[in-house]
Amino acid sequence: MPAQHPHPPLRRRGWRIRLDSLRRSDVEVFGVDAVVTPQAMPCVLPGNSVLNEFQRTRTGDRLALEKRH
């Protein structure tokens, strides 16, 4: 009998959408793919479609983002 994984993958419900733009302070990113979930989350998690717009620099436990364009 094959071994079973002790923690099977979770199936979450969500809806994929595309945002015309996403703004945080004075930085704006256009054409952002996003997922809306019915579950409450304590924070917003930026995905690669947003992070790829930035140069990332890690110093210790901090990650600094600088807009590429």
C-alpha positions as CSV (number, residue, x, y, z in Angstrom):
1,M,0.0,0.0,0.0
2,P,1.5,3.4,-0.9
3,A,2.3,5.9,1.9
4,Q,-0.2,8.7,2.3
5,H,0.8,12.2,3.0
6,P,0.0,13.2,6.6
7,H,-1.4,16.6,5.5
8,P,-3.4,16.5,2.3
9,P,-3.5,19.7,0.3
10,L,-6.2,22.2,1.3
11,R,-8.8,23.2,-1.3
12,R,-9.7,26.8,-0.9
13,R,-12.4,28.7,-2.8
14,G,-11.5,31.9,-4.5
15,W,-12.1,34.0,-7.6
16,R,-9.4,35.1,-10.0
17,I,-9.7,38.8,-11.1
18,R,-7.6,41.4,-12.8
19,L,-7.2,44.8,-11.2
20,D,-6.7,47.8,-13.5
21,S,-4.2,49.1,-10.9
22,L,-3.0,48.7,-7.4
23,R,-1.7,51.6,-5.4
24,R,0.2,51.7,-2.1
25,S,1.4,55.2,-1.0
26,D,3.0,56.8,-4.1
27,V,3.6,53.5,-6.0
28,E,1.1,52.2,-8.5
29,V,1.2,49.0,-10.5
30,F,-1.1,48.3,-13.4
31,G,-2.7,45.1,-14.7
32,V,-2.5,43.1,-11.5
33,D,-3.8,39.5,-11.3
34,A,-5.5,38.9,-7.9
35,V,-7.5,36.3,-6.1
36,V,-10.4,37.2,-3.9
37,T,-11.2,34.7,-1.1
38,P,-14.2,34.5,1.2
39,Q,-11.9,33.8,4.2
40,A,-10.7,36.7,6.4
41,M,-7.0,37.2,6.2
42,P,-4.9,39.3,8.7
43,C,-2.9,40.9,5.8
44,V,-2.7,41.3,2.0
45,L,-0.1,39.0,0.3
46,P,1.4,40.4,-2.9
47,G,2.1,37.8,-5.5
48,N,4.7,37.6,-8.2
49,S,2.6,39.7,-10.6
50,V,3.3,42.6,-8.2
51,L,6.7,41.7,-6.8
52,N,8.2,41.3,-10.3
53,E,7.7,45.0,-10.8
54,F,10.2,45.7,-8.1
55,Q,14.0,45.3,-7.4
56,R,14.2,43.4,-4.2
57,T,17.0,43.8,-1.6
58,R,17.1,41.7,1.6
59,T,18.9,43.0,4.6
60,G,18.6,40.6,7.6
61,D,14.9,40.1,8.2
62,R,13.8,43.0,6.0
63,L,12.9,43.0,2.4
64,A,13.1,46.4,0.6
65,L,11.3,46.9,-2.7
66,E,12.2,49.6,-5.2
67,K,10.1,50.2,-8.3
68,R,11.9,49.1,-11.5
69,H,10.1,51.4,-14.1
